């Protein structure tokens, strides 16, 4: 029964045995335009098994596609995490839980369904991030009882930013270190475009209590992840929507909006009122940039000095222990 729940049968009429473009797969007239979790078209195709239909004649036969939900889980990815949780806004006030679940039935069995009918929104958690992305791409803007649905990924309320990481800390070590506070869904060390550790990372817990516990313990104590006595700095993760952003249709048409929109985008012309004050703004921004760079240099130099002092002190401490015969 569990296996049946993880399989969705989609049938598409096709005179050729070749697989159709990804945009045609999905059933019900939809398309998988949100298939960003799979790197290539071949990976997505691998998640779909061609099942020849017994119906139809020799000249024209129906081709069936079985979408294995498990194939949309990346290697090592945990299922039903908070990253798979969607916020659904602008719901009709008379929607039932069954109607709500029916909207998402093509994307597998949900593990969490919540509806606030009075305020017209709900939450649903799907099995994988990729499936949630597909559902979001297909259903965002769908008209339900004269209302366009607004679908976004829900804010992760149990995510922490971890700074001051050693270059030798990996995703696995970061997860292992923070698992003592509670179940960790995901732990990632942020790297630059060359794959070098940036000294920052983030940890996503399965629930808020262990995240609060980790934040409090690390703030009160000195949590060390490696041999070097350099404690990590833990903060609530600041979250941004850098995918959907702010579309024009969601802008509030206030008095300020209309006033600011009187002029189109343009370059200020030299010698004008606009150019004078635009130049002053640029000068202020440049001053802020220079001061931030100076502060960064000062902090970097202070850290390098502290690290050198720490290494010298560690060496002296080891020599003292050797003289006392405590280490060899």
C-alpha positions in Angstrom: 0.0 0.0 0.0 2.9 2.3 0.8 4.4 1.6 -2.6 1.2 2.5 -4.3 1.1 5.8 -2.5 4.5 6.6 -3.9 3.6 6.0 -7.5 1.6 8.3 -9.7 0.3 7.0 -13.0 0.2 9.5 -15.9 -1.0 8.5 -19.3 -0.3 10.5 -22.5 -1.4 9.6 -25.9 1.6 9.4 -28.3 2.0 7.8 -31.6 5.8 7.4 -31.0 7.4 5.2 -28.3 9.9 8.0 -27.6 9.5 9.9 -24.4 7.8 13.4 -24.8 9.4 16.6 -23.6 9.4 17.1 -19.9 6.9 19.9 -20.2 4.3 17.3 -21.4 4.7 15.0 -18.4 2.4 15.5 -15.5 -1.1 14.5 -16.4 -4.2 16.7 -16.0 -2.8 19.1 -18.6 0.0 20.3 -16.2 3.7 20.5 -16.9 6.7 20.0 -14.8 8.0 23.5 -15.2 9.3 23.5 -11.7 11.7 20.6 -12.2 14.8 22.4 -10.9 15.8 19.8 -8.4 17.0 17.5 -11.2 20.1 18.8 -12.9 19.5 17.5 -16.4 16.7 16.4 -18.6 18.2 12.9 -18.5 18.0 12.8 -14.7 14.4 13.8 -14.8 13.7 11.2 -17.5 15.3 8.6 -15.2 12.7 9.3 -12.6 10.0 8.3 -15.1 9.7 4.7 -16.3 8.1 4.0 -19.7 5.3 1.5 -19.3 3.8 0.3 -22.6 0.0 0.2 -22.5 -1.9 -2.9 -23.4 -4.6 -0.7 -25.0 -4.6 0.5 -28.6 -3.7 -1.1 -31.9 -0.4 -1.6 -33.7 -0.5 1.7 -35.5 -1.3 3.9 -32.5 -0.8 2.9 -28.9 -0.9 4.7 -25.6 2.3 5.2 -23.7 2.1 5.3 -19.9 4.6 7.0 -17.6 5.0 6.0 -14.0 6.5 8.7 -11.9 8.3 7.2 -8.9 8.1 9.8 -6.1 11.2 8.3 -4.5 13.3 9.3 -7.5 12.7 12.9 -6.7 14.7 12.6 -3.5 18.4 13.6 -4.0 21.1 11.3 -2.6 21.2 11.8 1.2 18.1 14.1 1.2 15.7 13.5 4.0 12.0 13.4 3.3 9.2 15.6 4.6 11.6 18.3 5.9 10.6 21.9 6.5 12.2 22.7 3.1 9.4 20.9 1.5 6.7 23.0 3.3 4.6 25.3 1.2 2.5 28.3 2.2 -0.7 28.6 0.2 -2.4 32.0 0.3 -5.7 33.5 -0.9 -7.6 30.4 -0.3 -11.5 30.5 -0.4 -12.9 30.7 3.1 -15.2 27.7 2.5 -12.4 25.3 1.3 -12.3 21.9 3.1 -9.3 19.9 4.0 -10.2 17.3 1.4 -10.4 20.0 -1.3 -7.0 21.4 -0.2 -5.4 18.0 -0.2 -6.9 17.2 -3.6 -5.0 20.3 -5.1 -1.7 18.5 -4.3 -2.7 14.9 -4.8 -0.5 14.6 -7.9 2.6 15.4 -5.9 2.5 12.5 -3.5 1.2 12.0 0.0 1.6 15.0 2.3 2.7 14.7 5.9 1.2 17.9 7.2 -1.9 19.9 6.2 -3.1 23.0 8.0 -5.8 25.5 6.9 -6.8 28.8 8.5 -10.1 29.4 6.8 -10.8 32.8 8.5 -7.6 34.2 7.1 -7.6 32.3 3.9 -4.2 30.5 4.0 -2.8 27.1 4.6 0.4 25.0 4.8 1.2 21.7 3.3 4.4 19.5 3.5 5.4 17.3 0.6 7.9 14.5 0.5 10.8 16.2 -1.3 12.0 19.7 -2.2 11.8 18.9 -5.9 8.2 17.8 -5.7 7.4 21.0 -3.7 9.1 23.1 -6.4 7.0 21.4 -9.1 3.8 21.9 -7.2 4.6 25.5 -6.6 5.5 26.2 -10.2 2.3 24.5 -11.5 -0.2 25.8 -8.9 0.9 29.3 -8.2 -1.6 31.6 -9.8 -4.1 28.9 -10.3 -7.7 30.2 -10.1 -9.7 28.5 -7.4 -13.3 29.7 -7.0 -12.4 33.0 -8.6 -9.3 33.5 -6.4 -5.7 33.2 -7.8 -3.7 31.0 -5.4 -0.4 32.5 -4.1 2.1 29.7 -3.3 5.5 30.3 -1.7 7.9 28.2 0.3 7.2 28.6 4.0 9.7 30.3 6.2 12.0 27.9 8.0 11.4 28.7 11.7 14.1 26.4 13.0 17.2 27.4 11.0 20.4 28.8 12.4 23.4 30.6 10.9 26.8 29.3 12.1 29.9 31.5 11.7 33.5 31.3 12.6 33.8 27.8 11.2 37.2 26.2 10.6 38.2 25.4 7.0 38.2 21.7 8.0 34.6 21.6 9.0 32.4 19.6 6.5 28.6 19.3 6.1 28.7 16.0 8.0 30.8 17.3 10.9 28.5 20.3 11.2 25.4 18.1 11.3 27.1 15.7 13.8 28.0 18.6 16.1 24.6 20.1 16.3 22.7 16.8 16.4 23.3 16.8 20.2 20.6 19.5 20.5 18.0 17.6 18.5 17.2 16.1 15.1 18.9 18.0 12.2 17.2 18.0 8.8 20.1 19.7 6.9 23.5 21.2 7.6 25.5 23.0 5.0 29.0 24.7 5.0 28.8 27.6 2.6 31.6 27.6 0.0 32.6 30.2 -2.6 32.6 29.7 -6.4 35.8 27.7 -6.2 34.5 25.4 -3.5 36.5 26.9 -0.7 34.9 27.2 2.7 33.8 30.7 3.6 33.7 30.1 7.4 29.9 30.3 7.5 27.2 27.6 7.4 23.7 26.9 8.4 21.8 24.2 10.3 18.1 23.4 9.9 16.5 21.6 12.7 13.3 19.5 12.5 11.6 21.6 15.2 12.0 25.0 17.0 12.8 23.7 20.5 16.2 22.1 19.6 17.0 25.2 17.6 16.4 27.5 20.6 18.4 25.1 22.8 21.4 25.3 20.4 21.1 29.0 20.2 21.0 29.4 24.0 23.8 26.9 24.7 26.2 28.4 22.1 25.5 31.9 23.2 26.1 31.1 26.9 29.1 28.8 26.3 32.0 28.3 23.9 31.1 25.5 21.5 34.2 24.1 19.8 34.0 21.9 16.6 37.7 21.2 16.1 41.0 21.1 18.1 41.5 24.8 17.8 39.7 26.6 20.7 37.8 28.9 18.3 34.1 28.9 19.2 31.4 29.1 16.6 29.0 32.0 16.6 25.4 31.0 16.2 22.5 33.3 15.2 18.9 32.9 14.0 19.1 32.6 10.2 18.0 35.7 8.3 15.8 34.5 5.5 15.1 36.2 2.2 12.9 35.4 -0.8 15.4 35.7 -3.7 13.4 33.5 -6.0 10.0 35.1 -6.4 10.9 38.5 -5.2 8.2 41.2 -5.4 6.1 41.0 -8.6 4.2 44.0 -9.8 0.9 42.4 -9.2 1.6 42.3 -5.4 2.7 45.9 -5.1 0.4 48.1 -2.9 -0.7 51.0 -5.0 -0.2 53.7 -2.3 0.1 57.4 -2.7 3.9 57.0 -2.5 3.8 54.3 -5.2 2.0 56.6 -7.6 4.3 59.6 -6.8 7.5 57.6 -7.3 6.2 56.0 -10.5 5.7 59.3 -12.2 9.2 59.1 -13.6 10.5 56.1 -15.6 14.0 54.6 -15.0 16.6 56.9 -16.4 20.2 58.3 -15.9 20.4 61.7 -14.2 21.7 64.4 -16.5 24.8 66.4 -15.3 24.0 69.9 -14.1 20.5 69.0 -12.9 19.0 68.9 -9.4 18.7 65.1 -9.8 22.3 64.7 -10.7 23.5 66.8 -7.7 21.7 64.8 -5.1 22.3 61.5 -6.8 26.0 62.3 -6.7 25.8 63.0 -3.0 24.0 59.7 -2.4 26.8 57.9 -4.3 29.5 59.7 -2.2 27.7 58.6 1.0 27.5 55.0 -0.2 31.2 55.0 -1.1 32.1 56.3 2.3 30.1 53.5 3.9 31.8 51.0 1.8 35.3 52.3 2.7 34.5 52.3 6.4 33.1 48.8 6.3 36.3 47.6 4.5 38.4 49.3 7.1 36.5 47.6 9.9 36.8 44.2 8.1 40.6 44.7 7.8 40.9 45.6 11.5 38.9 42.5 12.6 40.9 40.3 10.2 44.2 41.6 11.6 43.0 41.1 15.2 42.0 37.5 14.4 45.3 36.8 12.9 47.1 38.2 15.9 45.0 36.2 18.3 45.6 33.0 16.3 49.4 33.6 16.4 49.2 34.1 20.2 47.1 31.0 20.6 49.6 28.9 18.7 52.5 30.2 20.7 50.6 29.6 24.0 49.7 26.1 22.8 53.3 25.3 22.1 54.4 26.5 25.5 51.7 24.5 27.2 52.8 21.3 25.4 56.4 21.9 26.4 55.3 22.4 30.0 53.4 19.1 29.9 56.4 17.3 28.4 58.7 18.6 31.2 56.2 17.4 33.7 56.1 14.0 32.0 52.4 14.1 31.3 52.8 13.7 27.5 55.6 12.2 25.4 
